[in-house]
Amino acid sequence: MEFKEQLGQISAAMARIHKTILENEIELREIKTMKSLGPNERLQILLNDPEFAWLRMLSGLMSTLDEVYFQKEPIQSEQVANLKKSVNELLIQPSDSVFSKKYRSLLPVVPDLMLHHGLLRQALQ
């Protein structure tokens, strides 16, 4: 498989994971505050709310992956290996990090998250 194709599959799986988590967390916030949030409010929460800081780790890694995917130079095998290692460390390997603890707690309870996690694992192979 070509490097760009593989990074595209990893990126797509990560985007589905991010969207699923974000929708779940926003829904919980709306239930908690009994207020529907508009698109601008959602963006501000994602960017600035301390309760969403853990999710910014995933956002940042997605941005890094996209930078490599869209670079003008040919993608190098070392870049792919480093990105796969970073994705694996953040999303696949359990750790004591804030992100890992929160993500692992959501996997069994958020609909479709386990499915997207499995698709990411496949893309990383």
TACOR-V337897 format. One record per residue. RES is the residue in one letter. SS is DSSP state (alpha for helix, beta for strand, coil for the rest). OMEGA is omega as a letter, one per 30 degrees, with the letter a starting at -180 (NA if undefined). D_FIRST is the distance of its C-alpha to the first C-alpha in Angstrom with 2 decimals. Layout:
res: [RES	RES]
ss: [SS	SS]
omega: [OMEGA	OMEGA]
d_first: [D_FIRST	D_FIRST]
This chain:
res: [M	E	F	K	E	Q	L	G	Q	I	S	A	A	M	A	R	I	H	K	T	I	L	E	N	E	I	E	L	R	E	I	K	T	M	K	S	L	G	P	N	E	R	L	Q	I	L	L	N	D	P	E	F	A	W	L	R	M	L	S	G	L	M	S	T	L	D	E	V	Y	F	Q	K	E	P	I	Q	S	E	Q	V	A	N	L	K	K	S	V	N	E	L	L	I	Q	P	S	D	S	V	F	S	K	K	Y	R	S	L	L	P	V	V	P	D	L	M	L	H	H	G	L	L	R	Q	A	L	Q]
ss: [coil	coil	alpha	alpha	alpha	alpha	alpha	alpha	alpha	alpha	alpha	alpha	alpha	alpha	alpha	alpha	alpha	alpha	alpha	alpha	alpha	alpha	alpha	alpha	alpha	alpha	alpha	alpha	alpha	alpha	alpha	alpha	alpha	coil	coil	coil	coil	coil	alpha	alpha	alpha	alpha	alpha	alpha	alpha	alpha	alpha	alpha	coil	alpha	alpha	alpha	alpha	alpha	alpha	alpha	alpha	alpha	alpha	alpha	alpha	alpha	alpha	alpha	alpha	alpha	alpha	alpha	alpha	coil	coil	coil	coil	coil	coil	coil	alpha	alpha	alpha	alpha	alpha	alpha	alpha	alpha	alpha	alpha	alpha	alpha	alpha	alpha	alpha	alpha	coil	coil	coil	coil	coil	alpha	alpha	alpha	alpha	alpha	alpha	alpha	alpha	alpha	alpha	coil	coil	coil	coil	coil	alpha	alpha	alpha	alpha	alpha	alpha	alpha	alpha	alpha	alpha	alpha	alpha	coil]
omega: [l	a	a	l	l	l	l	l	l	a	a	l	l	l	l	l	a	a	a	l	a	l	l	a	l	l	l	l	a	l	a	a	a	a	l	a	l	a	l	l	l	l	l	l	a	a	a	a	l	l	l	a	a	a	l	l	l	l	a	l	l	l	l	l	l	l	l	a	a	l	a	a	l	l	a	a	l	l	a	a	a	l	l	l	a	l	l	a	a	a	a	a	l	l	l	a	l	a	a	a	a	a	a	l	a	a	a	a	a	a	l	a	l	l	a	l	l	l	l	l	l	a	a	a	NA]
d_first: [0.00	3.78	6.49	8.49	6.70	6.53	10.03	11.08	10.70	12.51	14.99	15.78	16.50	18.60	20.41	21.37	22.63	24.57	26.07	27.12	28.76	30.41	31.83	33.20	34.76	36.27	37.70	39.27	40.73	42.18	43.75	45.13	46.64	47.44	46.18	43.46	41.30	40.39	37.17	38.80	40.12	36.75	35.18	38.08	37.77	34.07	34.79	38.15	39.13	39.23	38.30	34.88	34.29	32.04	29.60	29.41	27.39	24.53	25.24	25.17	21.83	20.37	22.05	20.65	17.04	17.92	19.58	16.52	14.45	17.36	18.44	19.35	18.14	14.62	12.79	13.35	11.77	15.17	15.05	11.94	13.68	16.93	15.87	14.35	17.64	19.71	18.29	18.76	22.25	23.28	22.08	21.32	23.83	27.42	29.69	33.10	31.92	33.38	29.99	29.00	32.40	32.42	28.86	29.58	32.86	31.25	28.48	30.93	33.10	31.14	30.08	26.34	25.49	24.59	22.33	20.44	20.42	18.83	16.05	15.49	15.51	12.79	10.56	11.51	10.45]
